[in-house]
Amino acid sequence: MSASLKPDPTAIGQVSAPPFAVLPDPKTLFLKRAARLANYASVSPLRPYLEFVGGVVGAQHALAQAAPRAAPPDEATLARAASFSMPPLDRRAVALDDRLDAMLDQMFDAVAHVPKPDAAAEALISARSASRERRAAMINSVLDHSIPAEEFAEHVYVAAMLQVHFAHLASALDAERLKAVGDGVCPACGGPPVASLLVEWPSAHGNRFCACSLCSTLWNYVRIRCCSCGSTKGIGYQEIDQSPGTIKAETCDECRTYVKVMYQNKDGAIEPVADDIGSLALDMMMREGPYRRAAFNPFLIGY
């Protein structure tokens, strides 16, 4: 559990009143994610890949420490977003400027020495040498979830930078002003969930929160309800036989998709992005069935 999610001990004994949104702490977010990936790598047959992703997340942590504190949107932007039930951080308005271009270079430099497969090394060379126009196009592709299949690897590095950027932007928001903007949509940045979490905090006993795949904001979401389409009909749960029961695929018969639900109330070390990667075997099992994956994780592009 990150520093930003520590429960208030003075709230013990009070009626559970979960917050609608919990903002990310960029200073600790990626460090904890990397540690969780390291735990998975120590026992997983996917160790080389998990160690590579852990190295990228370590680079994200370094980039997050170096980035200046983000300024919140101005009052006019916040008011306009609220009036149209839109998230205050507009993904469509993001464009490659000098700051993002510099952040890309910093990310490329930080991951240069991370041990990686040959394909990932070649992708890094390609991304680093990309023209400004191609870099802008890659940013748009990541935010639109329209990444060309033949360029998955290059876009992973761009997505990693954008996760840092949006975590900083989200951290500057006022959580109490965030409102629901739609099913399967982050109220801070409009990103899709990577998974949902069942938590056990003094202010949230057994409540569920969706975790944004882009900015890592958590938002309160009704249980037994599709995180993709919002349906409460035909909701089911699937898991791998003899698993500890802490990660399941929540399926929806209405939209025929699934998003993982993670029981952080049973395992407090669960980190949604890391555990989504670490539970890839569940995705492989689900590929044999009728449900398609609705969650987004840049480190699982192609699955």
C-alpha positions in Angstrom: 0.0 0.0 0.0 1.5 3.3 -1.1 2.0 6.3 1.3 -0.9 8.1 -0.3 -3.2 5.2 0.6 -2.4 4.9 4.3 -5.6 4.8 6.3 -6.4 7.3 9.0 -6.1 5.5 12.4 -8.3 8.1 14.0 -11.2 6.8 11.9 -11.4 3.5 13.6 -14.8 2.9 15.0 -16.5 5.4 12.6 -19.0 4.5 10.0 -17.3 3.3 6.8 -17.4 6.2 4.3 -15.1 5.4 1.4 -13.7 8.3 -0.6 -14.7 8.5 -4.2 -11.2 8.9 -5.4 -7.6 8.3 -4.1 -4.9 10.2 -6.0 -1.5 8.6 -6.8 1.8 9.5 -5.1 4.4 9.6 -7.9 7.2 9.6 -5.3 6.4 6.1 -4.1 4.1 4.6 -6.8 6.7 3.2 -9.2 9.1 2.1 -6.4 6.4 -0.1 -4.9 5.4 -1.4 -8.3 9.0 -2.4 -9.0 9.3 -4.2 -5.7 6.1 -6.2 -6.4 7.4 -7.2 -9.8 10.7 -8.3 -8.2 8.7 -10.6 -5.9 6.9 -12.1 -8.9 10.1 -12.5 -10.8 11.7 -14.5 -8.0 9.2 -17.4 -8.4 7.9 -17.1 -11.9 8.9 -18.8 -15.2 8.4 -15.4 -16.8 11.4 -14.1 -14.7 13.4 -12.5 -17.7 10.4 -10.5 -18.8 9.3 -9.5 -15.3 12.9 -8.4 -14.6 12.8 -6.3 -17.8 9.5 -4.7 -16.9 10.8 -4.1 -13.3 13.8 -2.3 -14.8 11.5 -0.1 -16.9 9.4 0.7 -13.8 12.7 1.5 -12.0 13.4 4.0 -14.7 9.9 5.4 -14.2 10.7 5.9 -10.6 13.9 7.8 -11.4 12.0 9.9 -13.9 9.2 10.6 -11.3 11.7 11.8 -8.8 13.3 14.2 -11.3 10.1 15.7 -12.6 9.0 19.0 -11.1 5.7 19.1 -9.2 2.8 19.5 -11.6 0.4 22.4 -11.4 -3.3 21.7 -11.2 -5.6 22.7 -14.1 -6.9 26.3 -13.9 -10.3 27.0 -12.4 -11.9 27.6 -15.9 -10.7 24.1 -17.1 -12.0 22.4 -13.9 -15.4 24.2 -14.2 -15.7 23.3 -17.9 -14.9 19.6 -17.2 -17.4 19.5 -14.4 -20.1 21.0 -16.4 -19.7 18.4 -19.2 -19.1 15.5 -16.8 -15.6 15.1 -18.2 -12.3 14.3 -16.5 -10.2 17.4 -15.7 -7.2 16.0 -17.4 -8.0 15.9 -21.1 -6.1 13.1 -22.9 -7.1 14.5 -26.3 -5.4 17.8 -25.5 -2.0 16.2 -24.8 0.6 17.1 -27.5 4.3 16.7 -27.8 6.0 19.8 -26.5 9.5 20.5 -25.3 8.8 19.1 -21.8 7.4 15.8 -23.0 10.1 15.5 -25.6 12.7 15.9 -22.9 10.9 13.4 -20.7 11.0 10.9 -23.5 14.7 11.4 -23.9 15.1 10.9 -20.1 13.1 7.7 -20.2 15.2 6.4 -23.1 18.4 7.2 -21.2 17.1 5.6 -18.0 16.2 2.3 -19.7 19.3 2.1 -21.9 21.2 0.0 -19.3 18.3 -2.2 -18.3 18.9 -5.8 -19.4 16.4 -6.5 -22.1 15.6 -9.0 -24.9 17.1 -8.2 -28.4 13.7 -7.1 -29.7 13.3 -4.6 -26.8 16.8 -3.3 -27.4 16.1 -2.8 -31.1 12.8 -1.1 -30.2 14.6 1.3 -27.9 17.0 2.3 -30.7 14.0 2.8 -33.0 12.1 4.9 -30.5 15.2 7.0 -29.5 15.9 7.9 -33.1 12.3 8.7 -34.0 11.6 12.1 -35.5 9.6 14.6 -33.5 6.6 13.9 -35.7 6.8 10.2 -35.1 7.2 10.7 -31.4 4.0 12.8 -31.4 2.3 10.1 -33.3 3.4 7.4 -30.8 2.0 9.5 -27.9 -1.3 9.8 -29.7 -1.4 6.1 -30.5 -0.8 5.2 -26.8 -3.5 7.6 -25.6 -6.0 6.4 -28.3 -5.1 2.7 -27.7 -4.5 2.4 -31.4 -0.9 1.0 -31.3 0.1 -0.7 -34.5 0.8 -4.4 -33.9 4.3 -4.2 -35.5 5.3 -1.4 -33.1 4.2 -2.7 -29.7 7.7 -2.7 -28.3 8.5 0.9 -29.2 5.3 2.2 -27.7 6.0 0.5 -24.4 8.7 3.1 -23.6 6.4 6.0 -24.7 3.6 4.6 -22.5 6.0 4.3 -19.6 6.8 8.0 -19.9 3.1 8.9 -20.1 2.3 7.0 -17.0 4.8 9.1 -15.1 3.5 12.3 -16.7 -0.1 11.6 -15.9 0.6 10.4 -12.4 2.2 13.8 -11.7 -0.8 15.6 -13.2 -3.3 13.5 -11.3 -1.4 14.0 -8.0 -2.0 17.8 -8.3 -5.8 17.5 -8.5 -8.3 17.9 -5.6 -9.7 14.4 -5.0 -12.8 15.8 -3.4 -13.7 17.6 -6.6 -13.6 14.5 -8.8 -16.9 13.0 -9.9 -17.9 9.9 -11.8 -17.7 10.5 -15.6 -18.8 7.1 -16.9 -18.3 3.3 -16.5 -14.8 2.2 -17.1 -13.5 5.7 -17.2 -11.0 7.3 -14.8 -12.5 10.4 -13.3 -9.1 12.1 -13.3 -7.8 11.4 -16.9 -10.4 9.4 -18.7 -8.1 6.3 -18.9 -9.5 2.7 -18.6 -8.9 0.5 -15.6 -6.1 -1.9 -15.4 -7.9 -3.9 -12.7 -10.2 -3.3 -9.7 -9.2 -3.8 -6.1 -11.2 -4.9 -3.0 -9.7 -3.1 -0.1 -9.9 -3.1 3.7 -9.2 0.4 4.9 -10.7 1.9 8.1 -12.7 4.2 5.8 -13.5 1.5 3.2 -14.4 -2.0 4.5 -14.6 -4.4 1.5 -15.2 -1.5 -0.9 -14.0 -1.8 -4.5 -11.8 0.7 -6.4 -10.9 0.7 -10.1 -7.3 1.5 -10.8 -6.5 3.7 -13.7 -4.0 2.2 -16.2 -2.6 5.6 -17.1 -2.5 8.0 -14.1 -3.0 5.3 -11.3 -5.9 7.2 -9.7 -8.2 4.9 -7.8 -12.0 5.5 -7.9 -14.8 3.8 -5.9 -16.9 1.5 -8.0 -19.9 -0.7 -7.1 -19.1 -4.4 -6.6 -20.6 -7.1 -9.0 -20.8 -4.6 -11.8 -18.9 -4.7 -15.1 -16.0 -2.3 -15.0 -16.3 -2.0 -18.8 -20.0 -1.5 -19.7 -21.5 -1.0 -16.2 -23.9 -3.9 -16.5 -25.0 -5.8 -13.3 -26.4 -8.7 -15.3 -24.5 -11.9 -16.1 -21.4 -11.1 -13.9 -19.2 -14.1 -13.2 -15.8 -14.9 -11.8 -13.1 -17.2 -13.1 -9.7 -18.1 -11.6 -7.0 -20.7 -12.0 -7.5 -23.9 -10.2 -5.7 -24.1 -6.8 -4.8 -20.4 -7.0 -4.8 -18.5 -3.7 -8.1 -16.7 -4.7 -6.6 -13.2 -4.6 -6.9 -12.5 -8.4 -10.0 -13.4 -10.5 -11.3 -12.5 -13.9 -14.7 -10.7 -13.5 -16.6 -11.6 -16.6 -19.6 -9.8 -18.1 -22.2 -11.6 -20.3 -23.5 -8.4 -21.6 -20.4 -7.0 -23.3 -18.4 -10.4 -23.3 -15.4 -8.9 -21.6 -13.4 -9.3 -18.4 -11.4 -7.2 -16.1 -9.4 -8.7 -13.2 -10.6 -8.1 -9.7 -7.8 -8.2 -7.0 -8.4 -8.9 -3.4 -6.1 -6.5 -1.7 -8.1 -7.1 1.5 -6.5 -10.6 1.5 -3.0 -9.6 0.3 -2.0 -6.1 1.1 1.0 -6.2 -1.1 -1.1 -6.4 -4.3 -0.2 -3.6 -6.7 -2.6 -3.5 -9.7 -0.2 -3.0 -12.6 2.4 -5.4 -11.3 -0.2 -8.0 -10.3 -1.9 -7.7 -13.7 1.4 -8.7 -15.3 2.3 -11.3 -12.7 -1.1 -13.0 -13.3 -0.6 -13.4 -17.0 -1.4 -17.1 -16.7 -5.0 -16.1 -16.0 -5.2 -14.1 -19.2 -3.8 -17.0 -21.1 -6.5 -19.2 -19.6 -9.2 -16.6 -20.5 -8.1 -16.5 -24.1 -9.5 -20.0 -24.5 -13.0 -18.8 -23.6 -15.5 -16.4 -25.0 -14.5 -13.3 -23.1 -12.0 -10.7 -24.4 -9.8 -8.6 -22.1 -11.1 -5.1 -21.5 -8.4 -3.8 -19.2 -5.4 -1.9 -20.6 -1.8 -2.4 -19.5 1.0 -1.1 -21.8 3.3 -4.0 -20.5 0.7 -6.5 -21.8 0.0 -5.1 -25.2 -0.7 -7.9 -27.5 -2.3 -10.1 -24.9 
